[in-house]
């Protein structure tokens, strides 16, 4: 299980880095589409950061118990 969690941790970090690049590449614009895209990417990044934090806590708990 720890191996899977470590792989998932790396995947989440890569996803967050890719989202950061996409957010940097999208510019703020007055149109609804531009705001919607930035909003979606920002929400997705926040969600993945929360998943990463949760996984960090799980890994820390698993290391303490084993």
C-alpha positions as CSV (number, residue, x, y, z in Angstrom):
1,X,0.0,0.0,0.0
2,X,2.8,2.4,0.8
3,X,4.3,1.9,-2.7
4,X,1.0,2.9,-4.3
5,X,0.7,5.9,-2.0
6,X,4.2,7.0,-3.0
7,X,3.4,6.7,-6.7
8,X,0.2,8.6,-6.2
9,X,2.1,11.3,-4.4
10,X,4.5,11.7,-7.3
11,X,1.5,11.8,-9.8
12,X,-0.2,14.5,-7.8
13,X,2.9,16.6,-7.6
14,X,3.3,16.3,-11.4
15,X,-0.3,17.2,-11.9
16,X,0.0,20.3,-9.7
17,X,3.1,21.4,-11.6
18,X,1.3,20.9,-14.9
19,X,-1.6,23.0,-13.6
20,X,0.7,25.7,-12.5
21,X,2.2,25.9,-16.0
22,X,-1.3,26.0,-17.6
23,X,-2.4,28.7,-15.1
24,X,0.7,30.7,-16.0
25,X,0.0,30.3,-19.7
26,X,-3.6,31.5,-19.4
27,X,-4.0,35.2,-19.2
28,X,-6.6,37.1,-17.4
29,X,-9.2,38.4,-19.9
30,X,-12.5,40.1,-19.6
31,X,-14.4,37.3,-21.4
32,X,-16.5,34.7,-19.7
33,X,-14.6,31.8,-21.3
34,X,-11.2,33.0,-20.0
35,X,-12.6,33.5,-16.5
36,X,-14.2,30.1,-16.6
37,X,-11.0,28.4,-17.7
38,X,-8.9,30.1,-15.0
39,X,-11.5,29.4,-12.4
40,X,-11.7,25.7,-13.4
41,X,-7.9,25.3,-13.4
42,X,-7.6,27.1,-10.0
43,X,-10.3,24.9,-8.4
44,X,-8.7,21.8,-9.8
45,X,-5.3,22.8,-8.4
46,X,-6.8,23.5,-5.0
47,X,-8.5,20.1,-5.0
48,X,-5.3,18.3,-6.0
49,X,-3.4,20.2,-3.3
50,X,-5.9,19.0,-0.7
51,X,-5.6,15.4,-2.0
52,X,-1.8,15.8,-1.7
53,X,-2.0,17.1,1.9
54,X,-4.3,14.1,2.8
55,X,-1.9,11.7,1.2
56,X,1.0,13.3,3.1
57,X,-0.9,12.7,6.4
58,X,-1.5,9.1,5.4
59,X,2.1,8.5,4.5
60,X,3.2,10.0,7.8
61,X,0.8,7.8,9.7
62,X,1.9,4.7,7.8
63,X,5.5,5.5,8.6
64,X,4.8,6.0,12.3
65,X,2.9,2.7,12.6
66,X,5.4,0.6,10.7
